[in-house]
Structures are given as structure tokens and as C-alpha cells.
Amino acid sequence: MKRLLLPLVILLAVSACAKKEESAAMAPAATVASAPAGRTSSFLAYEHSLSVDTEEQEVATIFEAAQAACRDTADELCTVLESRISSGRSASASLKFRARPNGIRKIVAALSKQAEVTNQSTTAEDLAVPITDAAKKLAMLKDYRSKLEALRGRAGNDVDALIKVNRELAQVQSELEAREGTHAHLVQRVETEILNVFIRSVEHRAFWKPIGFAISDFAGNLSQGISIAITGIAFLTPWAMLLVIAVWGGRKLWRRRKGAKTSA
């Protein structure tokens, strides 16, 4: 048993040292993030925003057309991440897509044919450092897992050693799966792009529509105004009574003093 525990202790110590070396290895990676602007990173994650303006009655149509464009680019891994639509007075809609660059371009082109593009912007985030860091951690964890599996094979019937090795293996496997998920998400973020679409109808409202809205709201606004006035009267009444009492008392006191001066 002692012969098995000693390699286990050494292996754990090596793991601790490896983690320290891994932290130190992050320093050169930081240099990538501070590279000159002229250099182009292959780990850029792009996010686009597109605003279109159309007639109120066309908002729902363009909303459906945008989703149809995404379905037509299924080979570009297009996915609808978010979708919202409001069909009230100020009809509007918003969509969020994720797809490969070519799929994003196809959706933008389809929307440009459907409505007037009023705003378009693109931002990029450099993920070189987190992707490189995640890959290093994965490699170290896999190497550590292999060493633990080899040590478990040498444990034989040593129950205590097997328990310790299996406990460490379970912890390493759990961390490895979490790191793999993080790494896969980062890679997906680089291989695909995000497109935020905003569909509005403010600029294309009819001239008389706001006036119609105001007329239709007149009764409601009038009742609300009356209720506010009544509430204000309720709050002001006690103060008005106090003011009247104060004025009456002040005038009475002033008359008494004036009468006293006259009699003198």
C-alpha cells in the first residue's frame, strides 16, 4: 500500500505544480490581446446589428420573412436565439440570429430587399486569449487523467489507494467536461456570428394616425386628469383649512392690538 500511496502523492504534487505553471503560461497569451491594431486575429467573434423601418402593417410580414431566411440557410447553422413582436400602436419586432458568416450575409440581404435599412453596425471581440487558455487547460487535464488511470491500474487490490485515485479521477473528469463545454462554446462563437435585427414602423406612420390615437385616448386621459385633480384637492384641503385658521387668527390678533393702541 505504501508503494502505491507514494506515487499518488507525487502525482498530486505534480498536478499542483502544473496548475501554477499553467497560470504563468497565461502571461505570454496576454501579449496576443495587446497586439498592434494592424494585425488581424483569427479568433474574432463578430456581432452585427441591423435596424429596418417599414409600414406598420408590414412588421409581421418582415418578421416572418426574416425567420424564413434563417430556415433557408439551415446549412449555415442558422438558429433563432430570440424573437419578439409587438402588434400594438407602435408595431415593432426584434430577432436574434446565430449563423455562419455566409448565412448572416444572406439574412441581411433578404431583409434589405424587404424594408429600408436605417442603421447597421458591427462589433468584434478577440477571443484568442480565452480559447488558447482553454485549450491548454484541456491538454493538462487530459494528461493528468491518463496518469491517474495508469496509477489506478497499478493499485490492484489496494482498496484505500483505489478509493483515493477514483475520487481524484471523478473530480478531474468533472472539471474536464466543464472545460470542454467552455472551449466548445468559445470555438462556436468564433465560427459563427450573431445578428440582432430590429424592425420598427415609427417613420412610416400616417399623418392622421397620432391625432386619431389622441382622440381615442381623450376620454381615458380626461378621467385620469379628473382623478388626479380630486386627489390633489383631497391633499390640499387640510392645508387650506389650516391657512384659513391662521389668517383668521392673525387678523383677530392684529385688531386687538390696534384697538389697544387706540384706547391708549
C-alpha angles and dihedrals in degrees: 000000000000090000089056097044093053094060089045092054090047091049092051090049090051089051091053091050091048091055090053091049089049091056090049090049090062091071096074089044089059088063088067091060092052095048118136116278091244092068118085119219120217090212100069118140110206128206122186132195124201127183122193130184125210145147116298093244090052097056095088091045093053090043090058092041091056091053090046089053089054092050090050089056096051088128086065091057092251114179131177105229098176136007130180132169133181119194097183127108094301098044112203141150139192134199136185120205135185119199144131115286093262091051091051090051091052092052092048091049092049092050092047089059092049101050146357114285108224101173137014130175141164132204129186132202121201108227096176094113099048093043093049091045092049092050091052092050091049092052092049093047092049091050091049091049091053091052091049091050090051090049091050089054090056094049094079110170095348099123097188093051091046092052093051094045093047091049091052091045092053091051093048092047091051092050091045092055091049092050091048090054092050092047092048091051092051092048091048090050090056096042093049134041135220124234123192113196124194119190116194137172103193097110094050101053116131116256095244096041096087089048090051090051090052092050093048090050094047096096093047093046091047093052090046091050091050091049091051090049092050091048090050091051090051090054094044098046097079091047091048090053091050090049092051091049091048092050092046092049092046093051092048092051091047091052092051092052091046091050091050092053091049094052090049 
